[in-house]
Amino acid sequence: MTKKVKNPALKLVTSLVFSCISVMFNTGIAHQIALAKSTNVQKCDILAYVIDTDPQGLNVRSGASRNKTILGQIPINETVQVIGAAGDWVQITNASDGFQGTGWVFVPKLGLTTQGYGTNGVDLYSSISQESRKLRIIPANTAVKLLGCQGDWAQVEYQGVKGWLTREDQCGAALTSCS
């Protein structure tokens, strides 16, 4: 046996609440609100280069998602300034060729090389501090997988080990040694 709501005001409020929830889910507003809360853009200041081999170039998007509008493309080996990071996406600006402006790219499509010329290589740190534990030494002039960034530190992976490179140990130009 179900109880009927006798208070018309309570019945109206209940109906309005369920209607609002239904509209939010059907229009995707709830997803956008959840995404906005979960997306924390980390400020960065590093250089990287395009490694995407697509003949059209690397797609630059209006936001950190494959669903966002394509604003333009950047050719392979071109250098970009990375100014922000959110998950697997980075915000870029100042491309050396191709797209001019600011937009978002999928981070696995960017590369970074180590410096350390005339040394035994560069240190890979466990966190963004030179006081943190050194995980390993990466040889000079070695391509590494870019994972993200924080400030002027680059988060990279080399031979399965993930860690952080200082600004001095990064080379964001594909066709030069950065020395």
MINULO-309379 format. One line per field, with one value per atom (N, C-alpha, C): residue in one letter; atom name; x, z, y. Coordinates in pm, 1 decimal, padded with zeros to 6 digits. Atoms other than C-alpha are relative to their C-alpha. Layout:
BEGIN
res = [A,...]
atom = [CA,...]
u = [X,...]
w = [Z,...]
v = [Y,...]
// end
This chain:
BEGIN
res = [M,M,M,T,T,T,K,K,K,K,K,K,V,V,V,K,K,K,N,N,N,P,P,P,A,A,A,L,L,L,K,K,K,L,L,L,V,V,V,T,T,T,S,S,S,L,L,L,V,V,V,F,F,F,S,S,S,C,C,C,I,I,I,S,S,S,V,V,V,M,M,M,F,F,F,N,N,N,T,T,T,G,G,G,I,I,I,A,A,A,H,H,H,Q,Q,Q,I,I,I,A,A,A,L,L,L,A,A,A,K,K,K,S,S,S,T,T,T,N,N,N,V,V,V,Q,Q,Q,K,K,K,C,C,C,D,D,D,I,I,I,L,L,L,A,A,A,Y,Y,Y,V,V,V,I,I,I,D,D,D,T,T,T,D,D,D,P,P,P,Q,Q,Q,G,G,G,L,L,L,N,N,N,V,V,V,R,R,R,S,S,S,G,G,G,A,A,A,S,S,S,R,R,R,N,N,N,K,K,K,T,T,T,I,I,I,L,L,L,G,G,G,Q,Q,Q,I,I,I,P,P,P,I,I,I,N,N,N,E,E,E,T,T,T,V,V,V,Q,Q,Q,V,V,V,I,I,I,G,G,G,A,A,A,A,A,A,G,G,G,D,D,D,W,W,W,V,V,V,Q,Q,Q,I,I,I,T,T,T,N,N,N,A,A,A,S,S,S,D,D,D,G,G,G,F,F,F,Q,Q,Q,G,G,G,T,T,T,G,G,G,W,W,W,V,V,V,F,F,F,V,V,V,P,P,P,K,K,K,L,L,L,G,G,G,L,L,L,T,T,T,T,T,T,Q,Q,Q,G,G,G,Y,Y,Y,G,G,G,T,T,T,N,N,N,G,G,G,V,V,V,D,D,D,L,L,L,Y,Y,Y,S,S,S,S,S,S,I,I,I,S,S,S,Q,Q,Q,E,E,E,S,S,S,R,R,R,K,K,K,L,L,L,R,R,R,I,I,I,I,I,I,P,P,P,A,A,A,N,N,N,T,T,T,A,A,A,V,V,V,K,K,K,L,L,L,L,L,L,G,G,G,C,C,C,Q,Q,Q,G,G,G,D,D,D,W,W,W,A,A,A,Q,Q,Q,V,V,V,E,E,E,Y,Y,Y,Q,Q,Q,G,G,G,V,V,V,K,K,K,G,G,G,W,W,W,L,L,L,T,T,T,R,R,R,E,E,E,D,D,D,Q,Q,Q,C,C,C,G,G,G,A,A,A,A,A,A,L,L,L,T,T,T,S,S,S,C,C,C,S,S,S]
atom = [N,CA,C,N,CA,C,N,CA,C,N,CA,C,N,CA,C,N,CA,C,N,CA,C,N,CA,C,N,CA,C,N,CA,C,N,CA,C,N,CA,C,N,CA,C,N,CA,C,N,CA,C,N,CA,C,N,CA,C,N,CA,C,N,CA,C,N,CA,C,N,CA,C,N,CA,C,N,CA,C,N,CA,C,N,CA,C,N,CA,C,N,CA,C,N,CA,C,N,CA,C,N,CA,C,N,CA,C,N,CA,C,N,CA,C,N,CA,C,N,CA,C,N,CA,C,N,CA,C,N,CA,C,N,CA,C,N,CA,C,N,CA,C,N,CA,C,N,CA,C,N,CA,C,N,CA,C,N,CA,C,N,CA,C,N,CA,C,N,CA,C,N,CA,C,N,CA,C,N,CA,C,N,CA,C,N,CA,C,N,CA,C,N,CA,C,N,CA,C,N,CA,C,N,CA,C,N,CA,C,N,CA,C,N,CA,C,N,CA,C,N,CA,C,N,CA,C,N,CA,C,N,CA,C,N,CA,C,N,CA,C,N,CA,C,N,CA,C,N,CA,C,N,CA,C,N,CA,C,N,CA,C,N,CA,C,N,CA,C,N,CA,C,N,CA,C,N,CA,C,N,CA,C,N,CA,C,N,CA,C,N,CA,C,N,CA,C,N,CA,C,N,CA,C,N,CA,C,N,CA,C,N,CA,C,N,CA,C,N,CA,C,N,CA,C,N,CA,C,N,CA,C,N,CA,C,N,CA,C,N,CA,C,N,CA,C,N,CA,C,N,CA,C,N,CA,C,N,CA,C,N,CA,C,N,CA,C,N,CA,C,N,CA,C,N,CA,C,N,CA,C,N,CA,C,N,CA,C,N,CA,C,N,CA,C,N,CA,C,N,CA,C,N,CA,C,N,CA,C,N,CA,C,N,CA,C,N,CA,C,N,CA,C,N,CA,C,N,CA,C,N,CA,C,N,CA,C,N,CA,C,N,CA,C,N,CA,C,N,CA,C,N,CA,C,N,CA,C,N,CA,C,N,CA,C,N,CA,C,N,CA,C,N,CA,C,N,CA,C,N,CA,C,N,CA,C,N,CA,C,N,CA,C,N,CA,C,N,CA,C,N,CA,C,N,CA,C,N,CA,C,N,CA,C,N,CA,C,N,CA,C,N,CA,C,N,CA,C,N,CA,C,N,CA,C,N,CA,C,N,CA,C,N,CA,C,N,CA,C,N,CA,C,N,CA,C,N,CA,C,N,CA,C,N,CA,C,N,CA,C,N,CA,C,N,CA,C,N,CA,C,N,CA,C,N,CA,C,N,CA,C,N,CA,C,N,CA,C,N,CA,C,N,CA,C,N,CA,C,N,CA,C,N,CA,C,N,CA,C,N,CA,C,N,CA,C]
u = [00084.0,00000.0,00089.9,-00078.6,00147.7,-00077.6,00061.9,00085.9,-00007.6,00014.4,-00042.7,00043.7,-00041.5,00109.7,-00121.1,00119.0,-00165.0,00031.8,-00037.9,00029.1,00032.2,-00023.0,00003.6,00133.2,-00127.6,00308.3,00116.1,-00104.8,00526.3,00000.2,00012.7,00396.1,00061.8,-00054.1,00488.4,00152.5,-00145.9,00839.6,00066.2,-00054.4,00901.6,00001.5,00006.2,00791.3,00104.9,-00099.8,01013.4,00141.7,-00133.1,01318.7,00027.9,-00021.1,01274.5,00008.3,-00006.6,01213.4,00137.3,-00132.2,01534.9,00109.3,-00099.1,01737.3,-00007.4,00017.9,01592.9,00058.0,-00053.6,01679.4,00152.7,-00145.9,02034.6,00064.4,-00059.4,02102.0,-00023.4,00031.0,01930.6,00074.7,-00073.2,02117.0,00150.5,-00143.4,02456.1,00057.1,-00049.4,02479.1,00068.6,-00059.5,02552.7,00141.1,-00132.6,02845.6,00097.4,-00085.8,02982.6,00037.9,-00028.9,02955.4,00101.8,-00093.2,03131.0,00137.8,-00127.0,03402.2,00070.1,-00059.0,03457.6,00059.5,-00052.0,03502.4,00122.8,-00110.9,03743.7,00120.3,-00109.4,03955.9,00072.5,-00081.1,04231.0,00118.4,-00106.4,04458.3,00123.4,-00127.7,04819.7,00078.9,-00079.5,05026.5,00136.9,-00128.0,05336.9,00075.5,-00082.9,05622.8,00116.8,-00103.3,05812.7,-00015.5,00006.1,05892.1,-00003.9,00007.6,05809.8,-00011.7,00013.5,05797.9,-00101.4,00104.2,05531.5,00063.1,-00046.1,05588.0,-00109.8,00112.3,05248.1,00038.8,-00041.1,05318.6,-00113.0,00112.2,04975.5,00042.2,-00040.6,05043.8,-00074.2,00075.8,04774.6,00055.1,-00055.2,04961.5,-00076.3,00060.9,04874.4,-00120.0,00120.8,04518.3,00011.1,00009.1,04491.1,-00148.3,00143.1,04154.2,-00033.1,00047.5,03944.8,-00004.8,00001.9,03950.4,00067.7,-00072.2,04101.7,-00086.7,00083.1,03893.6,-00000.2,00011.5,03872.2,-00132.1,00130.2,03514.5,00000.7,-00006.1,03627.4,00034.3,-00021.5,03649.2,00148.9,-00137.5,03969.0,00022.3,-00031.4,04122.2,00104.0,-00106.4,04415.1,00091.1,-00096.8,04714.2,00141.4,-00141.8,05086.5,00078.1,-00077.7,05332.9,00096.5,-00096.2,05567.4,00130.1,-00128.4,05891.2,-00005.7,00008.8,05759.3,-00003.1,-00007.3,05822.3,-00120.7,00110.9,05539.2,00037.7,-00014.6,05531.6,-00120.4,00106.0,05330.3,-00023.7,00031.5,05148.7,-00097.6,00092.8,04906.0,-00015.8,00022.1,04821.1,-00124.3,00118.5,04500.0,-00015.4,00007.9,04514.3,00094.6,-00081.0,04635.7,00007.0,00002.1,04601.8,00087.4,-00077.2,04827.8,-00046.8,00034.6,04752.7,00128.7,-00120.4,04996.7,-00023.0,00001.4,05083.4,00133.7,-00127.4,05357.4,00061.9,-00055.8,05396.4,00097.5,-00099.8,05705.7,-00049.6,00059.0,05497.8,-00138.8,00134.8,05139.2,-00093.5,00100.4,04867.9,00061.0,-00041.2,04908.3,-00112.1,00100.5,04726.9,00020.8,-00004.9,04645.4,-00108.3,00095.6,04475.2,00050.4,-00031.0,04488.3,00039.8,-00042.8,04671.8,00013.9,-00014.4,04687.9,00148.1,-00140.8,05014.3,00084.5,-00085.2,05131.8,00045.5,-00040.4,05164.0,00115.3,-00112.6,05444.1,00120.6,-00123.1,05806.1,00092.2,-00100.1,06098.9,00128.0,-00129.9,06469.4,00080.5,-00084.1,06724.9,00117.0,-00124.6,07020.1,00114.2,-00107.3,07326.6,00123.3,-00114.1,07588.9,00130.7,-00128.8,07941.9,-00006.2,00014.4,07811.5,-00037.3,00045.0,07705.9,-00149.2,00143.6,07343.6,-00068.8,00078.8,07064.2,-00074.4,00069.4,06891.4,-00150.9,00145.4,06530.6,-00041.5,00036.6,06373.5,-00137.4,00127.4,06085.7,-00110.0,00097.5,05914.9,00064.0,-00049.0,05952.5,00090.4,-00100.4,06248.4,00132.5,-00131.7,06618.6,00046.2,-00026.8,06615.9,-00067.7,00070.2,06387.6,00093.8,-00079.0,06512.6,00027.6,-00037.4,06700.3,-00033.3,00046.8,06533.6,00099.3,-00098.4,06796.8,00064.1,-00064.2,07025.2,-00043.0,00037.5,06903.1,00113.8,-00109.2,07172.1,-00035.0,00018.9,07221.0,-00058.0,00057.8,07028.3,-00085.0,00085.6,06773.8,-00146.1,00143.9,06407.1,-00069.3,00078.8,06168.5,-00147.7,00144.7,05791.2,-00048.7,00054.3,05626.5,-00134.8,00124.4,05350.3,-00079.2,00065.0,05276.1,00103.8,-00092.0,05427.2,-00058.3,00038.7,05419.1,00107.5,-00098.9,05583.5,00095.3,-00097.0,05905.9,00060.3,-00039.7,05940.4,-00084.1,00069.8,05850.5,-00010.6,00018.0,05700.4,00018.6,-00035.4,05845.2,00006.9,-00022.9,05883.7,00116.5,-00115.2,06207.1,00020.7,-00016.7,06238.0,-00087.2,00096.5,05927.5,00005.5,-00012.1,06040.7,-00055.9,00060.9,05828.0,00062.6,-00059.4,05979.8,-00001.6,00001.1,06059.0,00137.8,-00122.4,06319.8,-00002.2,-00010.9,06442.4,-00000.8,00001.1,06412.2,00135.0,-00134.7,06790.6,00030.3,-00025.6,06775.1,-00095.2,00099.0,06495.2,00043.3,-00016.4,06526.6,-00132.2,00129.8,06197.5,00005.1,-00015.6,06335.6,00040.7,-00022.4,06328.1,00127.6,-00107.4,06596.5,00127.0,-00119.5,06862.8,00039.7,-00048.4,07070.8,-00027.9,00027.9,06962.7,00123.3,-00121.8,07325.7,00042.9]
w = [00000.0,00000.0,00000.0,00005.9,-00098.5,00061.4,-00060.1,00089.5,-00103.1,00088.7,-00101.9,00076.4,-00060.3,-00034.6,00003.4,-00015.4,00104.9,-00007.0,00001.1,00125.5,-00143.8,00139.9,-00222.1,-00020.5,00013.8,-00159.8,-00002.9,-00002.8,-00072.2,-00129.8,00126.3,-00378.8,-00114.4,00103.7,-00598.3,00008.2,-00018.8,-00451.1,-00042.3,00037.8,-00491.5,-00151.9,00146.4,-00854.5,-00065.5,00055.4,-00924.3,00016.0,-00023.9,-00769.1,-00099.7,00093.5,-00979.2,-00144.2,00134.7,-01292.1,-00025.4,00014.6,-01234.5,-00015.9,00009.9,-01179.8,-00137.3,00131.4,-01496.9,-00110.0,00099.6,-01701.0,00005.4,-00013.8,-01560.7,-00065.6,00056.3,-01659.3,-00150.4,00142.7,-01997.6,-00083.6,00076.7,-02102.6,00020.0,-00022.7,-01971.8,00097.8,-00094.2,-01719.9,00118.2,-00114.4,-01438.5,-00034.7,00042.4,-01637.2,-00005.6,00008.8,-01705.2,00137.9,-00135.7,-01337.7,00064.4,-00057.7,-01230.4,-00063.6,00069.0,-01494.6,00046.1,-00044.0,-01391.6,00139.0,-00135.6,-01029.8,00002.3,-00002.1,-01116.6,-00081.2,00082.7,-01365.0,00072.5,-00068.0,-01181.2,-00090.6,00091.9,-01421.9,00080.3,-00064.5,-01305.0,-00088.0,00077.5,-01415.5,-00030.9,00046.5,-01616.5,-00078.7,00084.9,-01797.6,-00052.2,00062.4,-02010.5,-00151.7,00145.1,-02378.3,-00035.3,00050.0,-02570.5,-00151.6,00146.0,-02934.1,-00041.9,00054.1,-03145.1,-00053.9,00051.6,-03206.2,-00077.3,00074.6,-03370.1,-00147.4,00139.5,-03714.0,-00100.2,00090.3,-03858.3,-00101.4,00101.9,-04193.1,00013.5,-00021.3,-04098.0,00116.7,-00117.7,-03778.1,00126.2,-00130.5,-03409.0,00017.5,-00022.3,-03337.0,00128.5,-00115.2,-03104.3,00023.3,-00030.4,-02927.5,00095.0,-00083.0,-02744.2,00148.1,-00138.2,-02423.3,00012.0,-00029.8,-02259.4,-00023.2,00034.5,-02443.7,-00151.1,00143.7,-02781.0,-00056.8,00043.2,-02794.5,-00025.1,00017.1,-02800.8,-00145.1,00135.9,-03121.5,-00034.1,00048.6,-03326.7,-00046.4,00032.9,-03347.0,-00110.9,00100.3,-03573.2,00019.6,-00008.9,-03619.3,00009.2,-00009.1,-03544.6,-00063.2,00066.0,-03767.2,00095.4,-00076.6,-03635.2,00018.7,-00040.0,-03464.6,00038.5,-00038.8,-03394.7,00152.2,-00143.9,-03047.5,00046.8,-00061.8,-02820.2,00144.8,-00142.0,-02481.6,00071.4,-00079.0,-02229.9,00121.8,-00107.5,-01987.1,00103.5,-00095.6,-01812.1,-00026.8,00014.2,-01751.8,00077.9,-00064.8,-01668.9,-00047.7,00038.6,-01671.4,-00115.0,00117.2,-02009.7,-00103.2,00092.3,-02167.7,00051.7,-00037.5,-02171.7,-00082.5,00068.6,-02260.9,-00058.4,00068.9,-02516.6,-00058.7,00069.1,-02673.2,-00071.2,00064.9,-02889.1,-00080.1,00087.9,-03143.2,-00096.6,00090.4,-03358.4,-00144.4,00133.7,-03670.3,00009.1,-00000.5,-03755.5,00080.5,-00079.5,-03507.9,00083.1,-00082.9,-03349.4,00097.8,-00102.4,-03022.8,00116.0,-00116.6,-02714.5,-00013.8,00006.4,-02699.9,00077.2,-00074.2,-02564.0,-00094.5,00077.1,-02696.4,00093.1,-00072.2,-02590.3,00028.6,-00039.4,-02394.9,-00062.4,00063.8,-02547.2,-00141.5,00133.9,-02878.3,00005.5,-00016.5,-02733.5,00052.9,-00044.6,-02671.4,00070.3,-00074.2,-02464.2,-00005.6,00001.5,-02473.5,00118.5,-00111.3,-02193.9,-00050.9,00029.0,-02186.1,00065.9,-00071.3,-01972.9,-00082.4,00089.6,-02246.7,00076.4,-00066.7,-02130.6,00142.2,-00133.0,-01821.3,-00015.7,00003.3,-01728.8,-00024.3,00021.5,-01785.2,00098.5,-00088.0,-01590.8,00103.7,-00107.4,-01267.0,-00021.2,-00000.9,-01260.5,00146.8,-00140.7,-00931.3,00028.5,-00040.3,-00736.4,00016.4,-00010.7,-00688.6,-00049.3,00056.6,-00788.7,00097.8,-00087.4,-00564.5,-00023.0,00015.2,-00613.6,00130.3,-00127.7,-00250.2,00008.1,-00001.7,-00336.3,-00045.8,00035.9,-00402.5,-00150.8,00140.3,-00729.5,-00039.2,00041.6,-00912.1,-00091.8,00093.5,-01182.4,-00078.9,00090.3,-01428.8,-00141.9,00140.2,-01785.9,-00085.7,00084.5,-02054.6,-00068.5,00071.1,-02222.9,-00138.7,00134.1,-02545.1,-00021.9,00006.5,-02474.7,-00001.7,00006.1,-02577.5,00115.9,-00109.9,-02286.1,-00029.3,00017.3,-02268.5,00095.4,-00081.2,-02146.8,00057.1,-00067.6,-01889.8,00049.5,-00054.5,-01758.2,00049.0,-00049.6,-01581.9,00122.1,-00113.0,-01275.1,00011.8,00002.2,-01280.7,-00116.1,00108.1,-01477.1,00007.0,-00005.4,-01392.9,-00098.8,00093.1,-01649.8,00061.3,-00043.3,-01545.5,-00122.4,00114.6,-01771.6,00041.2,-00021.9,-01811.7,-00087.4,00073.5,-01913.3,00042.8,-00023.2,-01943.0,00115.9,-00099.2,-01727.2,00134.3,-00125.8,-01449.0,-00020.5,00007.8,-01390.3,00104.9,-00092.4,-01235.8,-00059.0,00033.9,-01270.8,-00044.2,00049.8,-01470.2,00031.1,-00021.8,-01374.3,-00134.9,00122.3,-01629.6,-00072.5,00059.2,-01685.2,-00072.9,00060.3,-01785.0,-00114.1,00105.7,-02042.8,-00130.5,00132.4,-02416.3,-00073.4,00065.5,-02583.8,-00148.8,00144.4,-02937.1,-00062.6,00059.5,-03163.0,-00083.2,00099.4,-03416.5,00041.8,-00050.5,-03194.0,00130.3,-00123.0,-02895.7,00123.7,-00111.8,-02678.4,00083.3,-00078.4,-02568.6,-00012.6]
v = [-00115.8,00000.0,00123.9,-00122.6,00339.7,00114.3,-00117.8,00659.1,00110.3,-00114.7,00956.9,00123.8,-00126.1,01296.4,00091.2,-00082.4,01511.8,00148.5,-00140.9,01838.4,00041.4,-00037.0,02003.6,00072.9,-00071.9,02227.6,-00098.3,00101.8,01927.0,-00079.9,00073.4,01745.3,00081.5,-00087.6,02045.3,00007.0,-00008.2,02077.3,-00131.0,00130.5,01704.9,-00015.7,00009.3,01718.3,00088.7,-00092.0,02020.0,-00054.8,00057.6,01851.3,-00111.6,00110.1,01538.2,00049.1,-00057.3,01746.5,00061.7,-00062.8,01945.6,-00104.8,00107.0,01628.1,-00065.1,00060.7,01478.1,00088.6,-00093.7,01790.3,00001.1,-00003.0,01797.2,-00121.8,00120.3,01436.7,-00010.1,00010.1,01454.8,00102.4,-00101.6,01771.2,-00010.1,00015.8,01657.5,00101.2,-00100.4,01941.7,-00067.1,00069.8,01695.9,-00046.2,00044.7,01552.7,00117.1,-00117.8,01901.2,00051.8,-00044.8,01996.4,-00093.6,00097.8,01675.4,00014.8,-00016.5,01725.9,00126.7,-00126.8,02087.6,-00012.9,00016.8,01984.7,-00088.8,00094.4,01702.8,00048.8,-00048.4,01900.2,00112.7,-00098.4,02080.3,00031.9,-00036.7,02267.7,00040.3,-00026.6,02265.1,00095.9,-00095.6,02567.3,-00058.9,00051.9,02480.4,00106.1,-00085.0,02647.8,-00082.9,00082.3,02397.2,00006.8,00012.9,02344.5,-00148.2,00137.0,02026.0,00007.2,00001.7,01917.2,-00105.1,00087.3,01748.9,-00128.1,00129.2,01376.2,-00071.8,00057.8,01308.2,-00009.1,00021.0,01158.4,00019.8,-00026.0,01245.7,00107.3,-00098.3,01424.8,00133.8,-00124.3,01680.7,00080.1,-00065.6,01762.6,-00036.3,00024.0,01750.2,00091.6,-00079.5,01864.8,00081.2,-00088.5,02163.2,00023.2,-00006.2,02167.8,00114.0,-00111.1,02424.6,-00036.0,00045.3,02216.1,-00134.6,00122.8,01909.7,-00124.2,00114.7,01648.7,-00019.6,00030.2,01473.1,00052.1,-00050.2,01606.4,00150.5,-00145.2,01970.2,00035.4,-00048.8,02175.1,00005.1,-00010.5,02148.1,00143.5,-00139.1,02496.0,00010.7,-00002.0,02406.4,-00119.6,00109.1,02175.4,00056.5,-00033.7,02182.3,-00114.8,00106.1,01990.3,-00071.3,00078.3,01719.9,00079.2,-00058.9,01835.7,00147.4,-00140.8,02186.8,00012.2,-00023.9,02328.6,00080.4,-00071.9,02445.1,00031.5,-00031.2,02612.7,-00059.5,00061.4,02410.7,00089.2,-00094.6,02640.3,-00055.3,00060.0,02405.2,-00147.9,00143.8,02040.8,-00040.2,00055.7,01854.6,-00143.5,00140.6,01476.5,-00029.7,00036.0,01348.5,00111.9,-00112.9,01692.7,00113.9,-00118.6,01998.2,00118.5,-00124.0,02356.8,00056.4,-00046.9,02494.6,00139.3,-00128.7,02828.3,00015.2,-00034.9,02981.6,-00114.3,00102.9,02700.5,00065.6,-00056.5,02754.0,00004.3,-00001.8,02676.6,-00064.4,00056.2,02588.5,00087.8,-00069.9,02685.4,00112.8,-00113.4,03027.2,00029.4,-00024.3,03087.9,-00094.2,00087.2,02884.0,-00105.9,00109.0,02545.8,-00119.4,00122.3,02191.7,-00112.0,00116.4,01883.1,-00120.6,00126.4,01518.8,-00020.4,-00000.8,01489.0,-00112.0,00100.9,01153.9,00038.1,-00045.1,01343.7,00100.8,-00091.9,01561.5,-00075.8,00064.0,01470.3,00096.5,-00074.4,01584.0,-00081.7,00066.2,01504.1,00052.7,-00044.3,01520.2,00082.8,-00072.3,01758.6,-00077.3,00068.7,01678.1,-00027.0,00021.2,01709.5,00016.9,-00004.5,01642.3,-00055.9,00059.6,01457.6,-00146.4,00139.4,01106.6,-00011.7,00000.0,01209.0,00093.0,-00087.0,01376.9,-00084.2,00069.4,01284.7,00004.3,00010.4,01167.1,-00004.5,-00015.2,01277.3,-00059.3,00058.7,01120.6,00104.6,-00108.1,01460.0,00129.5,-00125.4,01824.8,00076.0,-00060.5,01894.2,-00070.4,00061.2,01839.1,-00064.5,00065.2,01732.0,-00136.8,00129.3,01437.2,-00111.5,00118.9,01085.2,-00002.9,00016.9,01032.9,-00143.4,00132.0,00745.1,-00070.6,00055.6,00695.9,00111.9,-00095.8,00870.5,-00035.7,00019.2,00917.6,00055.5,-00049.4,00947.9,00133.6,-00126.7,01286.9,-00025.5,00005.2,01353.9,-00125.6,00118.1,01077.8,00043.3,-00029.2,01096.5,-00069.9,00054.4,01044.5,00024.5,-00015.1,01007.1,00109.4,-00107.7,01327.9,-00043.1,00038.3,01262.1,00120.2,-00118.4,01609.6,00098.5,-00100.7,01906.9,00069.8,-00083.7,02126.0,00106.9,-00107.7,02467.2,-00022.4,00024.4,02427.9,-00140.6,00140.5,02058.0,-00080.7,00089.2,01790.9,-00138.6,00137.6,01458.8,-00088.5,00083.3,01190.5,-00146.6,00142.7,00817.0,-00042.3,00052.5,00647.6,-00145.2,00143.4,00268.6,-00048.9,00045.1,00219.6,00071.7,-00074.0,00455.6,00140.9,-00132.7,00767.8,00090.6,-00095.3,01077.1,00140.3,-00142.0,01445.9,00047.7,-00063.1,01640.9,00149.6,-00144.1,01987.6,00071.3,-00081.6,02269.4,-00008.6,00002.8,02260.7,-00129.8,00131.1,01894.3,-00034.3,00022.1,01931.6,00067.3,-00060.6,01993.6,-00017.6,00004.3,02082.4,00026.0,-00019.3,02111.6,-00132.5,00131.9,01806.3,-00008.6,00010.8,01890.8,00072.6,-00065.8,02045.9,-00067.1,00062.8,01943.3,00086.2,-00090.1,02242.2,00033.1,-00026.9,02277.6,00144.4]
// end
